[in-house]
């Protein structure tokens, strides 16, 4: 697997773990880091305003660990001051490897604040946000976008981002108005490879090794989201390594250990339920095991069932 540069950071593989709200937390990122094979990882969405105000909950979400693969923190918001102040905190008070700005989240609670994918309708604000971060931080700066809000305008957005000196961009190949039942529109990846001053990563519906290899032919790199939750070994498999069934089965136990290490007892059951939805998708008997875990009344009950969903 070929390495790639993101600003002044050289990453070993041109594949990364995509940010997913409530999923790419410290537990999952550490588990994937221990498995290996991933170029870099991006955290779940972190509020720029919450970080600026140093809210306790926000700081809990950005706990870090002694990682091998570079870790990017993903910020969302609208206010340029919040981005500027939070970028200073990341640079001076954390050991994250870079900053990623979310300009693609379709969630209503994010969009109604003018953040996430709402920014795709506001190129002027996009430029201001990137400029505000660039002025205070020399960490690698990346941005995650979609094809557009209601209409495709991603090339116009890429031009703006290039003008602001962004180091890499990830495109989720759907519009904001597309739901996840609509296949990602990878036809828009044609002729994107190596034409900008930054690498363009692709994202969307990369659910197995075969699809990942095909997508790597179209773009400079890829970010894998749901496919990685379902199979955390996908990055290792992309490098050609064969993973034994026994090794795959042990990941459930490791995730349970990490949940117990990082979360208080009252939050542990919710963690297992969050992972379960994506892990069981498409597997035989998925509905039954999902229902059993979802109806578990305690973490101890759920953790007895959790290893079964990996088999």
N, C-alpha and C positions, 0 to 999 in steps of 0.2 A: 504494500500500500504506500503510495507516494505521499511525502510530507508536503506541507503548505505553510505559507507565511501569512499571519494576520497582523498587519503593522510590523512592529519589531519583534513579534513573538512567532517563533517557529514551532509548529505543532507536528507531531510525528505522523499523524494520519489525517486524511482530508474528510473524515467523518466525525460528527459530533453528536452528543445527546441533546435533543431539542428541549426547550423549556416547556413545562406543562404545569399549570396551576395545581397545587396540592400534591403533585406527584414527583417532580424532580427536586425533592427536599434533600436534606443531608443524608437521610437513610439510603435512598435509592442511589444518589450520586456516589456515596462511599462504597456501596455494594458494587456498582459498575466499575469504579476506580480500582477496586481490589481484583476484579476479573481481568481488566485491562483491554487493550485493543482500540480504545476510543481516543480521538485526537484532542477533544476538549468537551466540556460540559457547560450547560447554562442552567442557572437556578430557576425555580418557579418565579412567578411575577412578584416583584417587590415594589411597594409604593415609594416613589421618590419623595413624596411629602412625608410619609411615615418615617423614612430614613432620615430625612432632614430634621425632623422633630425628635429623633432618637427615641421613638416609641419602643417600649419594652417588647411588644409582640413582634415588631419588625426586626429588632435585633435578634430575637429568638429564631426567626426565619433565615437569618444570614450567618448562623453558626458555621464555622468552617472546620476543616480537619487537615491532617498532614497528607495532602494529596500528591498523586503522581501526575495525573492528567490535569492540564490547566482548567481553572474554574472561572467562568464569567458570571457576573451578577446581572440579572435582567431587571431593569427599571421600567415602570410605567407611570404616566402622569401627563400633565399638560403645561404646568407652570415652569418657566425657564429657571427661575430662582431655585425652585425645589430641585431641579436637575443639577444645577450648578453646585448647590450646597451638599447634596447627597454624593455627587462625584468626588468632592473634596474628602468626604468621610471615607468613601471607598478607598481612595488613594492613600490617605494618611492613617487610617485606623483599622484597615483590614488587609488581608493578604490575597485578595482576589486577583486573578491574572488579567482581567479586562472587564469592560462594561458593555452590556448589550441593551439597546433601547427597544421596547416593545411598541411597534406601530401596526400590529396586526390582530390583537385580541378582539374577538367579536362580542364578548360578554356585555350585556346591556349596562351593568353597573359601571363598567369601564368606559364604554362608548358615550354614555350620557354626560360624562365629565370632560368630553372632548379628547380623551386619551385612547390608546390602543388603535384600532382600525379607523376611528374617527379622524385621526391625523392624516389619513390618506386623502382626505378632502381639503387639507390645509397645508400645502407645500411650504408656505411662508413660515408657519409655526414649526414645521419639521426642521427647516434650516436654522431657526432660532434655537431650538432645543439642542441640536447637534453642536452648534457654535458655542452654546453656554457650557457644554461638557468639555469641548476641546480646549477652551480657554483656561480651564483649571486642572486638567488631568492629561498626562501623556500616556496613560494606559491604553492598550488597544481598544478601539471603539467600533462596535458592530451594531447593526440595526436589523430587526426582523419585521418584514412587511408582508402584505398579501398582493394579489394581482391588482387590487383596487377595492373600492367600497361597493358601489353598485355597477360601475363600469371599469374596464381595464385601463389603468393609467400608470402601471408600475415602471415603465421606462422613463416617464417624466419624473417619478420619484427617485429613480436611480440616478438620474442626471443631477438632481438637487443634492443627493447624498454624496455623489462624487465631488461636487463643488465644495462641500463642507469637509472634505478630507476623511470621510469614514473609511475604516480599514477593511471591512467586509460586510456583506449584506446577505441575509437569508430570505428567500422568497417562499412563502407558503402558497402553492399554486391553486388557490381558490380566491374568490371574491369574499368580502365580508358577508354579503347576503347569501352566499352558498352555505348550506348546512353540510354536515359530514356524510350524508348519504349521496351527495353529489361528488363524483370522482374528481380528484385533483387534476387540474388541466395542465399536464406536463408538456403539452404541445407548445406552450408559451416559453419553454426552456430552450427551444431551438435558437441557435446562433447567439446564445448568451455567454458561452464559455470564453473566458480570457479576452473580453472586449472592453472591460472597464479597468480602471486603475486599482480595483480591489477584486478579490475573489467573490464570486456569486455562489452561494450555497442554495440547494433546493430542498424543499420539505413538503411532505404530504403523501400519505398512503404508501410509505416505504415500510412494508410489514414483514418482509423476509429478505434473506441474503440475495436471492435471484433478482428481485426487484431492485434492491440497493445497487447491485452491480450495473444494471441497465441504466439507472438514474445517474450514476457516476460518469457515464459516457457523455451526458448532456450538459453537466454543470461542473464548476470547479471543485465542488464538494457537496456533501449532503448532511442534513441533520435528521436523525431518526427519533421519533417520539413514541407513539403507541406501539410500534414494532419492537422497541427496546423494553418497554414495560412488560410486554408479553414474553419477550425472550432477551434477558439482559446479556446473554452470550453472543448476540448477533454481531457485535463489534469484533470479538475474537474470531468468530466464524468467517467474517469478511477478510481476515488476514490469512485464511486458509487452515486455521486450526480446527480439528475435530473435537467436539466436546462430548464426553461420555454421559450417559443417562444418569449415572451416579452423581457426577459433578453437577449436573443440572438440578438434581433433586436437593442438593445441599444448599442451594441459594435461598430456598424458603426459610431454612433454619437461620441462615445468616441475617436475612432481613428481619426476622423476629428478634434476634439478638440486638440488632441496631435500633429497632423500635423501642425495645426495653432500655437501651442505653440513653437514647436522646429524648424520649417523651415521657411525661408523667403518666401514671396509670390511667387517669381519666381520659386521656387522648389516644391511648394505644388502640383501642377497638376501632376507632374511626380511621386510623392509618391502615389497618389491614383491609377494611372495607374499601377504601379508596383504591388500593392496588388490585383488589380482587376483580373489579369490573373489567379491567383491561386484560388481566392475565388469562381469565377463563374464556374470553371471546373466541368463538369458533371451535372450542374444544368439546369433545364428546362429554355429555353429561353436565355441560356448563351451567345450565339453568338450575339444576338440582343443587350443585355445590355452592353456587352463588347465593341461592336462597337460604341455604343452611348457614352460611357465614353472615349474611345480612341480618338474619334473625337471631344470631348469637347474642346472648345477654351479657357476656363478659369477654374480655380479652383472652382469658385462659381457655374458654370454650372455642373461640375463633382460631386461636393459634394451633389447636389440635387438628383443625380441619385444613388450615392454610397450606401445609405441604402437599395435600392431595391435588391441588389445582395445578401443580407443576408436572404431574405425571402424565 
